[in-house]
Amino acid sequence: MTEKLDKIGQSGPFFELDERRRKAVVLLFEDELTDEEIAKNVQRRRSTLDNWKKDPKFKAAQEQYKQLVVKDKFESKALKRLIELIDAKSEMVQLQAVTTILKMAGRLSENSTPELDEAKVRKAKAEADIAEFKAQTLINSGAEGVDLISEYLDKLDNMSSKELMKDES
């Protein structure tokens, strides 16, 4: 696997390591040998391998290698399966597949769902309507009327926020 990854011309922590450390990263990922056997395989002492494993750059290289292997071996297969699930019988499965694909494409954040986004839009529209109503009230009835309306609308806003939170849970 290392040779194939080297030919890709990638950069990053994995490719910045010397050949022995890269080999150690690969062997640790494959999880078929003990640490003692890995150390012997890369012609180093076990204590040296232990020190490498504590090094932040080595840890970053392990993470990068894991991502490269997953991307190389599984990403396209996983995406094809997700695309198939868009046509599943269950609407919940369809929604989860579409959401996952949108997140992968960077079109949807981890903290976002279609339902939550809709609720945010409804809330923004309601807040705009309230602001417009307050402005119109100010124009029509002077400052005293606005204070009363503001107090009433703030109470109403607090109530609707609680209801929205209740609906989301």
C-alpha atoms as one frame of an Amber mdcrd trajectory, in Angstrom:
protein
   0.000   0.000   0.000   2.860   2.398   0.782   4.209   2.270  -2.782   0.790
   3.058  -4.223   0.341   6.003  -1.860   3.835   7.325  -2.660   3.003   7.418
  -6.374  -0.063   9.573  -5.722   2.283  12.432  -4.820   0.448  13.243  -1.623
   1.813  15.553   1.024   1.253  15.726   4.734   2.535  14.109   7.912   2.569
  10.521   6.601   4.690  11.449   3.598   7.017  13.594   5.709   8.089  10.570
   7.780  11.135   8.530   6.889  10.571   5.090   5.341  10.871   3.204   8.664
   8.297   5.338  10.417   5.929   5.098   7.425   6.316   1.320   7.499   5.572
   1.331  11.232   2.423   3.400  10.611   1.267   0.887   7.985   1.987  -2.123
  10.217   0.230  -0.516  13.175  -2.793   0.192  10.980  -2.913  -3.386   9.699
  -2.954  -4.552  13.338  -1.542  -8.012  12.598   1.750  -7.805  14.507   2.649
  -7.021  18.092   4.546  -3.830  18.824   7.648  -5.956  19.461   7.313  -7.548
  15.993   6.727  -4.174  14.344   9.837  -2.737  16.009  11.890  -5.692  14.793
  10.382  -5.329  11.295  11.524  -1.690  11.068  14.873  -2.535  12.700  14.320
  -0.474  15.827  13.872  -1.210  19.517  10.440  -1.485  21.036  11.168   1.623
  23.138  11.844   3.568  19.929   8.473   2.505  18.533   6.846   3.547  21.820
   8.477   6.984  21.499   7.298   7.299  17.898   3.749   6.477  18.972   3.844
   9.394  21.447   5.111  11.887  18.843   2.345  14.242  17.590   3.673  14.133
  14.017   3.639  10.307  14.056   0.071  10.350  15.411  -0.947  12.785  12.673
   0.694  10.489  10.127  -1.313   7.542  11.486  -4.519   9.548  11.124  -3.647
  10.630   7.589  -2.780   7.069   6.569  -6.073   5.786   7.969  -7.988   8.407
   5.977  -6.062   7.593   2.798  -6.749   3.862   3.119 -10.436   4.376   3.852
 -10.754   6.799   0.944  -8.832   4.512  -1.416 -10.632   1.290  -0.502 -14.097
   2.241   0.687 -15.208   5.776  -0.175 -16.484   5.101  -3.691 -18.171   1.859
  -2.611 -19.851   3.644   0.307 -21.009   6.479  -1.929 -22.458   4.047  -4.486
 -24.382   2.317  -1.688 -25.678   5.642  -0.382 -26.900   6.522  -3.869 -28.766
   3.201  -4.001 -30.363   3.950  -0.622 -31.908   7.150  -1.987 -34.462   4.865
  -3.669 -35.110   2.736  -0.561 -38.700   2.022   0.477 -38.258   3.669   3.860
 -38.439   7.454   3.806 -36.227   7.552   6.889 -33.501   5.593   5.087 -33.873
   7.905   2.079 -33.545  10.991   4.299 -30.468   9.626   6.055 -28.809   8.753
   2.735 -29.508  12.163   1.242 -28.356  13.938   4.409 -25.111  11.951   4.463
 -24.407  12.690   0.794 -25.080  16.403   1.309 -22.745  16.460   4.326 -20.032
  14.699   2.315 -20.431  17.308  -0.431 -20.107  20.119   2.114 -23.647  21.300
   1.437 -24.925  20.465   4.935 -23.091  20.843   8.235 -23.044  18.320  11.064
 -25.262  20.654  13.100 -27.790  20.966  10.327 -30.741  18.927   9.178 -33.406
  19.868   6.637 -35.977  20.137   9.440 -33.727  22.331  11.585 -32.892  24.541
   8.610 -36.624  24.964   7.895 -37.264  25.892  11.516 -34.462  28.476  11.384
 -35.967  30.020   8.244 -39.434  30.157   9.862 -37.938  31.795  12.956 -36.027
  34.363  10.882 -39.189  35.237   8.942 -41.171  35.581  12.170 -38.490  37.839
  13.655 -38.555  39.987  10.501 -42.355  40.245  10.725 -42.102  41.274  14.376
 -39.486  43.923  13.606 -41.652  45.292  10.801 -44.694  45.337  13.100 -42.709
  47.200  15.781 -41.539  49.758  13.244 -45.080  50.300  11.959 -46.374  50.630
  15.529 -43.704  53.227  16.260 -44.785  55.223  13.237 -48.500  54.952  14.104
 -48.612  55.379  17.866 -45.436  56.956  19.151 -42.930  55.649  21.678 -45.439
  54.566  24.384 -47.219  52.145  22.057 -43.933  50.626  20.942 -42.883  49.905
  24.534 -46.131  48.031  25.184 -45.914  46.119  21.895 -42.241  45.285  22.481
 -42.979  43.912  25.927 -45.868  41.825  24.558 -43.884  40.542  21.573 -40.868
  39.663  23.752 -43.136  37.508  25.912 -44.635  35.960  22.796 -41.146  35.357
  21.366 -40.026  33.606  24.563 -43.101  31.398  24.468 -42.590  30.445  20.815
 -38.882  29.698  21.441 -39.859  27.309  24.204 -42.442  25.661  21.933 -39.878
  25.360  19.116 -37.386  23.726  21.475 -40.140  21.396  22.697 -41.016  20.453
  19.086 -37.366  19.686  18.244 -36.925  17.307  21.189
